Amino acid sequence: MFKEGLMRMELVERIYWLILLRWIAVLGLFITTYIASGVFDVVTWVAPLYIIGIIIGLSNAGFMFFIKVLRKKTFSSVQKHAGIQIMLDLLFLTCLIYFAGGIENPFIFYFLFHVIIAGILLEKKYSYMQATFGVCIFALLISLEYYAVIPHQPLKIFSTFAFGKELWRSEVYILGIFFALASTIFISVYFVTSIMDRLRKSRDDVLFEIRSTIENMAEGVIFIDSNDKITMCNKEIEKTWKVKREEIINKSVKDGQTPYLGGVASRITEKFRNGIVTSQHQEIRIKGGFLYNTYTAVSDHNGKYWGTVLTSHDITERKRLEQQLLHSERLATIGEMSAKVAHEIRNPLSSISLNTELLYDEICNYNGAKNSEAENLIKSILNEVDSLTEISDEYLRFARFPKLEIRPAYINNVLIELTKFFNKEMAQRGISLKENYASNLPQILLDTNQIKQAFLNILKNSFESMPEGGKLSISTRLKDENVEINVTDTGSGINRSDIRRVFDPFYSTKVKGTGLGLALAMKTVEGHGGDIICKSTITKGTTMIVSFPVKGCGDEIIE
């Protein structure tokens, strides 16, 4: 389609050039007729020449008006139209030759000029058809004159020469001129079409190289012709846009059937067509990512608009990295701020806690009498102070993550020790525990204290998701050179929109949550070179999958 579109545009430009040339020919006809009749008086019947000139001019105006329609036609339609124009030119030329002396007219060699134009504009077979048509109508003209079917229109200039008899009646002259013209026409067509075939082959070779280059580019490329139709796209477009080539080729960007194009693309190409701008950029959100489209106008050296090249980049990964960078910068700022706040309130909290305990002792020993209401109030204050202290400690741990102190350890032993610590609490909460530890697990490099804290945070979330009790299962296994731990609860589950954010610092669905528990767990796991994934279904429960590589575990130490 791209090649055909290019050939069509080239042919339309050549037809336009032929129309301009025809205007010059009409002007030359009027001037020549005036000089031949008014100055030299060699033409006997002038009116038909002027009438034919007017008819040619009117038809040429129609052809010029039809140029705009041709730009939207197929290449074969444009070629047929060019053939019709050349045939009409040959007919008009035959009529002009007849009324200006017939075979006596030296301008009969203009037939040669027209078939050369046919060789330039048309394919080889059509060029030979035009040459045959020209030779035939010329033969018909001289035959009709010779047999007196139509009257001969002589040129007065030949009456002053002694030829023995009139030229249009001389068999030798007629045959000589006919064979000279016919042979010259066919030889000329042969040379012209041979040259044009070589030029077309060279163009096709260049187009093949261009197309091969575009086809193998890492970015998507689409060509939109001057009629807003897509005539070419490469395989990267099929991959990025998830469409088949045949679904968009020959479709107009105006009909709204082409994905990621339509109104915007149509407005952009209209600006290009009017010369307002030469390039435009557009960012599009698609399912699962982003596209960045660049539109560039294609014009010739005269500034004529030929079409638009659209390059499309999949910037999903870039956008993800940008968002990750912004998120990291935001978290770093928040972490810094929270560390400063936590540090500043830590000392006053210690002082408040100490003084409250002293006040509690004083009240308890006041005159040997007990004031239960005052004691309860002080205990409440101490509980809140302890809660604030725990929160500030958590903020400081996140902001100033300690250096990991790793050594070889069995993950099963770490988990067994941790669950023993929670046995009583689980019994109180009505939670039953099921443990399934693989016996073939190798030792891995772990900071056991930090890993315990990470799983502690995971278990706390599981407990809180089962306020009415439930089931908790912990299992380990060796999978693809990784030690994998699964912690599954039968709690309330997590919304799909929240799953993506459960590991974000300071994000929490709980009223009093800091949003740092799972963030710290992820930071610890990733510090060991591992990975943590959350899978959850509302009302059915949540599974946390933690994996550590057997080789290299603990190499990526977070300072």
VEXFI-202844 format. One record per residue (C-alpha): residue in one letter; residue number from 1; z, y, x. Coordinates in steps of 0.5 Angstrom, whole numbers. Example, Ala and Ser with C-alpha at 12.3 -4.5 7.8 and 13.67 -1.06 7.14 Angstrom:
<votis>
VOTI   code   pos       Z       Y       X
VOTI      a     1      16      -9      25
VOTI      s     2      14      -2      27
</votis>
This chain:
<votis>
VOTI   code   pos       Z       Y       X
VOTI      m     1       0       0       0
VOTI      f     2       2       5       6
VOTI      k     3      -5       4       9
VOTI      e     4      -9       4       2
VOTI      g     5      -5      11       1
VOTI      l     6      -7      14       7
VOTI      m     7     -14      12       7
VOTI      r     8     -14      15       0
VOTI      m     9     -11      21       2
VOTI      e    10     -17      21       8
VOTI      l    11     -22      20       3
VOTI      v    12     -20      25      -2
VOTI      e    13     -20      30       4
VOTI      r    14     -27      28       6
VOTI      i    15     -29      29      -2
VOTI      y    16     -26      36      -2
VOTI      w    17     -30      38       5
VOTI      l    18     -36      35       1
VOTI      i    19     -35      40      -5
VOTI      l    20     -34      46       0
VOTI      l    21     -41      44       4
VOTI      r    22     -44      43      -3
VOTI      w    23     -42      51      -5
VOTI      i    24     -46      53       2
VOTI      a    25     -52      48       0
VOTI      v    26     -52      52      -7
VOTI      l    27     -52      59      -4
VOTI      g    28     -57      56       1
VOTI      l    29     -62      54      -4
VOTI      f    30     -61      61      -8
VOTI      i    31     -63      64      -2
VOTI      t    32     -69      60       1
VOTI      t    33     -72      60      -6
VOTI      y    34     -72      67      -7
VOTI      i    35     -75      68       0
VOTI      a    36     -80      63      -1
VOTI      s    37     -82      66      -8
VOTI      g    38     -81      73      -7
VOTI      v    39     -83      74       1
VOTI      f    40     -88      69       2
VOTI      d    41     -90      67      -5
VOTI      v    42     -91      59      -3
VOTI      v    43     -87      56      -9
VOTI      t    44     -91      56     -16
VOTI      w    45     -85      55     -20
VOTI      v    46     -79      58     -19
VOTI      a    47     -75      57     -25
VOTI      p    48     -73      50     -25
VOTI      l    49     -70      51     -18
VOTI      y    50     -65      56     -20
VOTI      i    51     -63      52     -26
VOTI      i    52     -62      46     -22
VOTI      g    53     -58      50     -17
VOTI      i    54     -54      53     -23
VOTI      i    55     -53      45     -25
VOTI      i    56     -51      43     -18
VOTI      g    57     -46      49     -18
VOTI      l    58     -43      47     -25
VOTI      s    59     -42      40     -23
VOTI      n    60     -39      42     -17
VOTI      a    61     -34      46     -20
VOTI      g    62     -32      40     -24
VOTI      f    63     -31      36     -18
VOTI      m    64     -27      41     -15
VOTI      f    65     -22      41     -21
VOTI      f    66     -22      33     -21
VOTI      i    67     -19      33     -14
VOTI      k    68     -12      34     -17
VOTI      v    69     -13      28     -21
VOTI      l    70     -16      24     -15
VOTI      r    71     -10      24     -11
VOTI      k    72      -7      20     -16
VOTI      k    73     -12      15     -17
VOTI      t    74     -13       8     -13
VOTI      f    75     -17       8      -6
VOTI      s    76     -23       4     -10
VOTI      s    77     -23       9     -16
VOTI      v    78     -24      15     -11
VOTI      q    79     -29      11      -7
VOTI      k    80     -33      10     -13
VOTI      h    81     -32      17     -15
VOTI      a    82     -35      19      -8
VOTI      g    83     -41      14      -9
VOTI      i    84     -42      18     -16
VOTI      q    85     -42      25     -13
VOTI      i    86     -47      22      -7
VOTI      m    87     -52      19     -12
VOTI      l    88     -52      25     -16
VOTI      d    89     -53      29     -10
VOTI      l    90     -59      25      -9
VOTI      l    91     -62      26     -16
VOTI      f    92     -61      33     -15
VOTI      l    93     -65      33      -8
VOTI      t    94     -70      29     -11
VOTI      c    95     -71      34     -17
VOTI      l    96     -71      40     -12
VOTI      i    97     -76      36      -8
VOTI      y    98     -81      35     -13
VOTI      f    99     -81      42     -16
VOTI      a   100     -82      45      -9
VOTI      g   101     -88      41      -7
VOTI      g   102     -86      34      -7
VOTI      i   103     -88      30      -1
VOTI      e   104     -91      36       2
VOTI      n   105     -84      39       2
VOTI      p   106     -81      39       9
VOTI      f   107     -74      39       6
VOTI      i   108     -75      31       4
VOTI      f   109     -71      30      11
VOTI      y   110     -65      32       7
VOTI      f   111     -65      25       4
VOTI      l   112     -62      23      11
VOTI      f   113     -57      28      11
VOTI      h   114     -54      25       5
VOTI      v   115     -54      18       7
VOTI      i   116     -50      20      13
VOTI      i   117     -45      23       9
VOTI      a   118     -45      17       5
VOTI      g   119     -44      13      12
VOTI      i   120     -38      17      13
VOTI      l   121     -35      17       6
VOTI      l   122     -36      10       4
VOTI      e   123     -35       3       6
VOTI      k   124     -41       0      10
VOTI      k   125     -44      -4       4
VOTI      y   126     -43       2      -1
VOTI      s   127     -47       6       5
VOTI      y   128     -53       1       5
VOTI      m   129     -53       2      -3
VOTI      q   130     -53       9      -3
VOTI      a   131     -59       9       3
VOTI      t   132     -63       4      -2
VOTI      f   133     -62       8      -8
VOTI      g   134     -65      14      -4
VOTI      v   135     -71      11      -1
VOTI      c   136     -72       8      -8
VOTI      i   137     -72      15     -12
VOTI      f   138     -76      18      -6
VOTI      a   139     -81      12      -7
VOTI      l   140     -81      13     -15
VOTI      l   141     -82      21     -14
VOTI      i   142     -88      20      -9
VOTI      s   143     -91      14     -13
VOTI      l   144     -91      18     -20
VOTI      e   145     -94      24     -17
VOTI      y   146    -100      20     -13
VOTI      y   147    -101      16     -20
VOTI      a   148    -101      23     -24
VOTI      v   149     -96      21     -28
VOTI      i   150     -92      27     -27
VOTI      p   151     -96      34     -25
VOTI      h   152     -96      35     -17
VOTI      q   153     -92      42     -16
VOTI      p   154     -96      44      -9
VOTI      l   155     -93      49      -4
VOTI      k   156     -98      55      -3
VOTI      i   157     -98      55       4
VOTI      f   158    -102      48       5
VOTI      s   159    -108      51       2
VOTI      t   160    -110      55       8
VOTI      f   161    -110      48      12
VOTI      a   162    -116      43      12
VOTI      f   163    -113      36      11
VOTI      g   164    -120      33       8
VOTI      k   165    -116      32       2
VOTI      e   166    -109      34      -1
VOTI      l   167    -103      31       2
VOTI      w   168    -100      28      -4
VOTI      r   169    -106      24      -5
VOTI      s   170    -107      22       2
VOTI      e   171    -105      14       2
VOTI      v   172    -104      15      10
VOTI      y   173    -100      21      10
VOTI      i   174     -95      18       4
VOTI      l   175     -94      11       7
VOTI      g   176     -93      15      14
VOTI      i   177     -88      19      11
VOTI      f   178     -85      14       7
VOTI      f   179     -84       9      13
VOTI      a   180     -81      14      17
VOTI      l   181     -76      17      13
VOTI      a   182     -74      10      10
VOTI      s   183     -73       7      17
VOTI      t   184     -70      13      20
VOTI      i   185     -65      13      14
VOTI      f   186     -63       6      15
VOTI      i   187     -62       6      22
VOTI      s   188     -58      12      21
VOTI      v   189     -54       9      16
VOTI      y   190     -53       3      21
VOTI      f   191     -51       8      27
VOTI      v   192     -46      12      23
VOTI      t   193     -43       6      19
VOTI      s   194     -42       2      26
VOTI      i   195     -38       8      29
VOTI      m   196     -34       9      23
VOTI      d   197     -32       2      23
VOTI      r   198     -30       3      30
VOTI      l   199     -26       9      28
VOTI      r   200     -23       5      22
VOTI      k   201     -21      -1      27
VOTI      s   202     -18       4      32
VOTI      r   203     -14       7      26
VOTI      d   204     -12       0      23
VOTI      d   205      -9      -2      30
VOTI      v   206      -5       5      31
VOTI      l   207      -3       3      24
VOTI      f   208      -1      -4      25
VOTI      e   209       3      -1      31
VOTI      i   210       7       4      27
VOTI      r   211       8      -1      21
VOTI      s   212      11      -6      26
VOTI      t   213      15      -1      29
VOTI      i   214      18       1      23
VOTI      e   215      19      -6      20
VOTI      n   216      23      -8      26
VOTI      m   217      28      -1      26
VOTI      a   218      35      -2      25
VOTI      e   219      35       3      19
VOTI      g   220      32       3      13
VOTI      v   221      25       7      12
VOTI      i   222      21       9       6
VOTI      f   223      15      13       5
VOTI      i   224      14      17      -1
VOTI      d   225       6      19      -2
VOTI      s   226       4      26      -5
VOTI      n   227       4      23     -12
VOTI      d   228      12      21     -11
VOTI      k   229      10      14     -11
VOTI      i   230      13       9      -6
VOTI      t   231       8       6      -2
VOTI      m   232      12       3       4
VOTI      c   233      19       0       6
VOTI      n   234      21      -4      11
VOTI      k   235      26     -10      11
VOTI      e   236      32      -6      13
VOTI      i   237      31      -3       6
VOTI      e   238      31     -10       2
VOTI      k   239      37     -11       6
VOTI      t   240      41      -5       5
VOTI      w   241      39      -3      -2
VOTI      k   242      39     -11      -4
VOTI      v   243      32     -10      -7
VOTI      k   244      26     -14      -6
VOTI      r   245      20     -10      -4
VOTI      e   246      16     -11     -10
VOTI      e   247      21      -8     -14
VOTI      i   248      20      -1     -11
VOTI      i   249      13      -1      -8
VOTI      n   250       8       3     -12
VOTI      k   251      14       6     -17
VOTI      s   252      15      13     -18
VOTI      v   253      21      16     -16
VOTI      k   254      21      20     -22
VOTI      d   255      21      14     -27
VOTI      g   256      28      13     -25
VOTI      q   257      27       5     -24
VOTI      t   258      28       6     -17
VOTI      p   259      35       5     -14
VOTI      y   260      39      10     -11
VOTI      l   261      33      15     -12
VOTI      g   262      31      18     -18
VOTI      g   263      32      26     -20
VOTI      v   264      35      28     -13
VOTI      a   265      29      25     -10
VOTI      s   266      24      28     -15
VOTI      r   267      27      35     -14
VOTI      i   268      27      34      -6
VOTI      t   269      20      32      -6
VOTI      e   270      18      38     -10
VOTI      k   271      21      43      -6
VOTI      f   272      17      39       0
VOTI      r   273      11      40      -4
VOTI      n   274      12      47      -5
VOTI      g   275      14      48       2
VOTI      i   276      21      51       1
VOTI      v   277      24      46       6
VOTI      t   278      22      41      11
VOTI      s   279      28      36      11
VOTI      q   280      34      34       6
VOTI      h   281      40      30       7
VOTI      q   282      44      26       1
VOTI      e   283      50      22       2
VOTI      i   284      50      16      -4
VOTI      r   285      56      12      -6
VOTI      i   286      54       5      -7
VOTI      k   287      58      -2      -9
VOTI      g   288      62      -4      -3
VOTI      g   289      60       2       1
VOTI      f   290      56       9       3
VOTI      l   291      49      10       4
VOTI      y   292      46      17       8
VOTI      n   293      39      18       6
VOTI      t   294      35      23      10
VOTI      y   295      29      26       7
VOTI      t   296      23      29      12
VOTI      a   297      17      32       9
VOTI      v   298      10      30      13
VOTI      s   299       5      35      13
VOTI      d   300      -2      36      17
VOTI      h   301      -3      41      22
VOTI      n   302      -6      46      17
VOTI      g   303       1      45      13
VOTI      k   304      -2      41       7
VOTI      y   305       4      36       4
VOTI      w   306       2      29       5
VOTI      g   307       9      25       3
VOTI      t   308      16      24       5
VOTI      v   309      19      20      10
VOTI      l   310      26      17       7
VOTI      t   311      31      14      12
VOTI      s   312      37      11      10
VOTI      h   313      43       9      14
VOTI      d   314      49       4      12
VOTI      i   315      55       9      14
VOTI      t   316      60       4      10
VOTI      e   317      63       2      17
VOTI      r   318      63       9      19
VOTI      k   319      66      12      13
VOTI      r   320      72       6      14
VOTI      l   321      73       8      21
VOTI      e   322      73      16      19
VOTI      q   323      78      14      13
VOTI      q   324      82      10      18
VOTI      l   325      83      15      23
VOTI      l   326      85      20      18
VOTI      h   327      90      15      15
VOTI      s   328      92      14      22
VOTI      e   329      93      22      24
VOTI      r   330      97      23      17
VOTI      l   331     101      17      18
VOTI      a   332     103      19      25
VOTI      t   333     104      26      23
VOTI      i   334     109      24      17
VOTI      g   335     112      19      22
VOTI      e   336     114      24      27
VOTI      m   337     116      29      21
VOTI      s   338     121      23      18
VOTI      a   339     123      21      25
VOTI      k   340     126      28      26
VOTI      v   341     129      28      19
VOTI      a   342     132      22      20
VOTI      h   343     135      24      27
VOTI      e   344     137      30      24
VOTI      i   345     141      27      18
VOTI      r   346     144      21      22
VOTI      n   347     150      25      26
VOTI      p   348     152      29      19
VOTI      l   349     152      22      16
VOTI      s   350     156      19      21
VOTI      s   351     161      25      20
VOTI      i   352     161      24      13
VOTI      s   353     162      17      13
VOTI      l   354     168      18      18
VOTI      n   355     171      23      14
VOTI      t   356     170      20       7
VOTI      e   357     174      14      10
VOTI      l   358     180      18      13
VOTI      l   359     180      21       6
VOTI      y   360     180      14       3
VOTI      d   361     186      12       7
VOTI      e   362     190      19       6
VOTI      i   363     189      18      -2
VOTI      c   364     191      10      -1
VOTI      n   365     198      12       2
VOTI      y   366     199      19      -2
VOTI      n   367     206      18      -4
VOTI      g   368     206      11      -4
VOTI      a   369     202      12     -11
VOTI      k   370     195       9     -12
VOTI      n   371     189      13     -15
VOTI      s   372     184       8     -17
VOTI      e   373     179      13     -20
VOTI      a   374     179      17     -13
VOTI      e   375     178      11     -10
VOTI      n   376     172       9     -14
VOTI      l   377     169      15     -13
VOTI      i   378     170      15      -5
VOTI      k   379     167       8      -5
VOTI      s   380     161      10      -9
VOTI      i   381     160      16      -4
VOTI      l   382     161      11       2
VOTI      n   383     156       6      -1
VOTI      e   384     151      12      -2
VOTI      v   385     152      14       5
VOTI      d   386     151       7       8
VOTI      s   387     144       7       4
VOTI      l   388     142      14       7
VOTI      t   389     144      11      14
VOTI      e   390     140       5      13
VOTI      i   391     134       9      10
VOTI      s   392     134      13      16
VOTI      d   393     135       7      21
VOTI      e   394     128       4      18
VOTI      y   395     125      11      19
VOTI      l   396     127      11      26
VOTI      r   397     125       4      27
VOTI      f   398     118       5      24
VOTI      a   399     117      12      28
VOTI      r   400     120       9      35
VOTI      f   401     118       2      35
VOTI      p   402     121      -2      40
VOTI      k   403     118      -5      46
VOTI      l   404     117     -13      44
VOTI      e   405     121     -18      48
VOTI      i   406     117     -24      48
VOTI      r   407     118     -31      50
VOTI      p   408     116     -38      48
VOTI      a   409     119     -40      41
VOTI      y   410     118     -45      35
VOTI      i   411     116     -41      29
VOTI      n   412     119     -46      25
VOTI      n   413     126     -45      28
VOTI      v   414     126     -38      27
VOTI      l   415     124     -39      19
VOTI      i   416     129     -44      19
VOTI      e   417     135     -40      22
VOTI      l   418     133     -34      17
VOTI      t   419     133     -38      11
VOTI      k   420     140     -41      12
VOTI      f   421     142     -34      12
VOTI      f   422     139     -33       5
VOTI      n   423     142     -39       2
VOTI      k   424     147     -36      -1
VOTI      e   425     144     -30      -4
VOTI      m   426     138     -34      -7
VOTI      a   427     143     -39     -10
VOTI      q   428     146     -32     -13
VOTI      r   429     139     -30     -16
VOTI      g   430     137     -36     -19
VOTI      i   431     132     -38     -13
VOTI      s   432     130     -45     -11
VOTI      l   433     127     -46      -4
VOTI      k   434     122     -51      -2
VOTI      e   435     120     -51       5
VOTI      n   436     115     -55       9
VOTI      y   437     114     -54      16
VOTI      a   438     109     -58      20
VOTI      s   439     111     -62      26
VOTI      n   440     105     -61      31
VOTI      l   441     106     -53      32
VOTI      p   442     106     -51      39
VOTI      q   443     110     -46      42
VOTI      i   444     108     -39      42
VOTI      l   445     110     -32      45
VOTI      l   446     115     -29      40
VOTI      d   447     120     -23      40
VOTI      t   448     124     -27      35
VOTI      n   449     129     -21      33
VOTI      q   450     123     -17      31
VOTI      i   451     119     -23      28
VOTI      k   452     126     -25      24
VOTI      q   453     126     -17      21
VOTI      a   454     119     -18      19
VOTI      f   455     120     -24      15
VOTI      l   456     126     -21      13
VOTI      n   457     122     -15      10
VOTI      i   458     117     -20       7
VOTI      l   459     123     -25       3
VOTI      k   460     126     -18       1
VOTI      n   461     120     -17      -3
VOTI      s   462     119     -24      -6
VOTI      f   463     127     -23      -8
VOTI      e   464     126     -17     -12
VOTI      s   465     119     -19     -15
VOTI      m   466     124     -25     -18
VOTI      p   467     130     -21     -22
VOTI      e   468     131     -27     -27
VOTI      g   469     130     -32     -21
VOTI      g   470     124     -37     -19
VOTI      k   471     121     -41     -14
VOTI      l   472     120     -39      -7
VOTI      s   473     116     -44      -2
VOTI      i   474     115     -43       5
VOTI      s   475     110     -47       9
VOTI      t   476     107     -47      16
VOTI      r   477     101     -51      19
VOTI      l   478      96     -51      25
VOTI      k   479      89     -48      23
VOTI      d   480      83     -46      27
VOTI      e   481      87     -45      34
VOTI      n   482      92     -41      29
VOTI      v   483      99     -42      27
VOTI      e   484      99     -40      20
VOTI      i   485     106     -39      15
VOTI      n   486     105     -38       8
VOTI      v   487     111     -35       4
VOTI      t   488     109     -36      -4
VOTI      d   489     114     -33     -10
VOTI      t   490     113     -34     -17
VOTI      g   491     115     -27     -18
VOTI      s   492     111     -21     -23
VOTI      g   493     105     -21     -18
VOTI      i   494     102     -14     -15
VOTI      n   495      96     -10     -19
VOTI      r   496      89     -11     -15
VOTI      s   497      89      -3     -14
VOTI      d   498      96      -4     -11
VOTI      i   499      94     -10      -6
VOTI      r   500      90      -6      -2
VOTI      r   501      96      -1       0
VOTI      v   502     102      -5       0
VOTI      f   503     102      -5       8
VOTI      d   504     101       3       8
VOTI      p   505     107       6      10
VOTI      f   506     111      10       5
VOTI      y   507     107       7      -1
VOTI      s   508     112       3      -5
VOTI      t   509     112       1     -13
VOTI      k   510     120       1     -13
VOTI      v   511     124       7     -15
VOTI      k   512     128       7      -9
VOTI      g   513     123       4      -4
VOTI      t   514     122       7       2
VOTI      g   515     115       4       3
VOTI      l   516     116       2      10
VOTI      g   517     118      -6      10
VOTI      l   518     112      -9       9
VOTI      a   519     109      -3      14
VOTI      l   520     114      -5      19
VOTI      a   521     112     -13      18
VOTI      m   522     105     -11      19
VOTI      k   523     106      -7      25
VOTI      t   524     110     -13      28
VOTI      v   525     105     -18      27
VOTI      e   526      99     -14      29
VOTI      g   527     104     -13      36
VOTI      h   528     104     -20      37
VOTI      g   529      96     -21      36
VOTI      g   530      97     -24      29
VOTI      d   531      95     -22      22
VOTI      i   532      98     -21      15
VOTI      i   533      94     -22       8
VOTI      c   534      97     -21       1
VOTI      k   535      94     -25      -4
VOTI      s   536      97     -24     -11
VOTI      t   537      96     -25     -19
VOTI      i   538      99     -21     -24
VOTI      t   539     105     -25     -28
VOTI      k   540     104     -31     -23
VOTI      g   541     106     -29     -16
VOTI      t   542     104     -27      -9
VOTI      t   543     103     -31      -3
VOTI      m   544     104     -27       4
VOTI      i   545      99     -31       9
VOTI      v   546     102     -29      16
VOTI      s   547      98     -32      22
VOTI      f   548      99     -32      30
VOTI      p   549      94     -34      35
VOTI      v   550      96     -40      39
VOTI      k   551      93     -37      45
VOTI      g   552      94     -30      47
VOTI      c   553     100     -29      42
VOTI      g   554     104     -23      44
VOTI      d   555      99     -20      49
VOTI      e   556      98     -14      45
VOTI      i   557     105     -11      46
VOTI      i   558     106      -4      42
VOTI      e   559     110       1      46
</votis>
